[in-house]
Amino acid sequence: MTSFLRSDRSKPVAIWLLVVAAFVLAMVVVGGATRLTGSGLSITEWKPVTGAIPPMSEAAWHAEFAKYREIPQYQQVNRGMSLSEFQSIYWWEWGHRFLGRLTGLVFFAPFVWFAVRREIPRRLTWRLVGIFVLGAAQGAVGWWMVASGLSERVSVAPERLMVHLGLAFALLAALIWTALDAWAGGARQTLPSPWGRRAAWLLALIYFQILLGALVAGNDAGLVYNDFPLMGGRLVPEDYAATTLWGTLAHSQGAVQLHHRLAAYLLTGVAVAVGLAAWRSNYLHRESKLLAVAVAAAVVLQAALGVATLVLRAPVGLSIAHQLIAALILALATAFAWRVRRI
């Protein structure tokens, strides 16, 4: 019996996964700051191993700077930048990549330790392998994103930024869900109610809104149409439509901002409705009710912060806070969706 319980749950494994989730959250914040400071293209090569060592001499710094001067961002945006100015953006990108490597180590080393000691619940082993593969793929996706800005663009492609950020948030949710499973053990029963579907739809809507926000960020769409609630005095911005459907959905500043606004209205209404219904429900535990109300409150706060960020033309501090709260909302919604499935 003791052996079964040991294989069914592990609080040390749960704590480890929550620590990894905190590292992923830090990656999201640092990645946002890297983008907002225009630093993401400062390192023009992908060296997964040797790239962990920054330039260590004056000659090495000049060599890195020479590579940066060859790309369109320098030639069209930052021409005349000094070496010291280049170093300031280089350190942001290097820090982001180094934190990614450190996050991988924080996951992999304890995983091997727990696996050798057979402390990982058997039902979670392959899920953790999948999380590791997804995390490793994130590095390749990050370079795929950066590569889009090295030849013909002065910034990364918005759709590639969306994929990169979307994977990071998917990892965050998977880590939190798995940590909760490791902490509590396998569910003996599930609630016979519609709350599982409701929580799943709310979580999906939050994730969809995050992807739309990534398109806004990738297109610098927060720097245009800074009036509210209208857009340039209109319900639909004048330059909404591009020449193609994909151009409209992924590359039109007016369109991506409008879509993000409309989804925000929908999400706020749904989150508040779910929070109120959960609080009044006779089926849910107190923990589930509190989580639902927390999600609703965080979404309302995020909506207000989003408006402030927009009308102030996306200052760095508010933009980072907006992205951080999005991650916290996803974490709360993940915990809510996990909790309503258990008695």
C-alpha positions, 0 to 999 in steps of 0.5 A: 500500500505504501508503495502504491501511494509513493508511486501515485503522488509526490510533493517533492515532484510537485514543488519541482514542477512549480519551480520550473513553472516560475522559471517559465514565467520569468522567461515570459517576462524577460522575453517581453522586456527583450522585445520591448527594448528592441533587443531580440535581433542583437544576436544573429546566430543560434549556438545552443551550447557555445552561445552560453558564453558572451563576448569576453574581449573587445575584439569579440564584442566588435565581431558581434557588433559587425554581425549585427550591422549586417542585418536590416534592423541596424541599417534601417532603424539603428544605424549609427548605434555605438558599441555601448548601445549595442551591448545594452541590447545584446545583454537583454537577448543573451539574458533571455537565451541564458535563462532558457538554457537554465530553465532547461537544466532546472527541468532536466537535472531533477527529472533524471534524479527523480526518475532514478529514485523512482519518485515520479508518479508512473502515470506522469512519466510520459507527460513529463517527457512530453513537457521536456520535448515541448520545452526543447522545441521552444528553443528551436521555435525561438530561433525560427522566430528570430531568423524571420527578422534577420534578412528582409524585416526589421523585426520578427514575423508576428505569427512566429512571435505568436507561436513562440509565446503560445508555446511558452504559455502552453508549457506554463499551463502543462507544468501547473496542471502536472504539478497539481496532479503530482501533489494530489495524486490520481483523482478517485472521482470526478464531479458529475457537473458541467463545470469541467466543460465550462472551465475548459472553455474559459481556459481556451478563451484566455489562451486564445486572447493571449495569442491575439495579444502576441499578434498585437505585440508583433505588429506594434499595434499598441502604438496606433489607435490609442483612443478608447473605446473607438479606434480613430473615431470609428468602430472599425479602423479605416485600415482594417483590411489588408490585401489578403485574408492572412494579411488582415488576420496577422499583419494589419495593425488595425485588425489585430488590435480590433480583434484583441479588443473584441476578444477582451470584451467577450473574455471579461463578460465570460469570466465575470459570469463564470465567477458569479455562477461558480460562487453561487453553485452548490456543486463546487468546493470552496477552493473552486469558487475562490479560484473562479472569483480570482480568475474573474477579478484578474481578468477585470484588472487585466482589461483595465490595465490593457486600456491604460497600456493602450492610451499611454502608447504601450510604455515598457513597464505597463506592457510587461505588467500586462503580459505578466498578469496574462500569465497569472490569469492562465495559471489561475484558470488552469488551477480552476479547470483542474480543481473542478474535475475532482471531488 
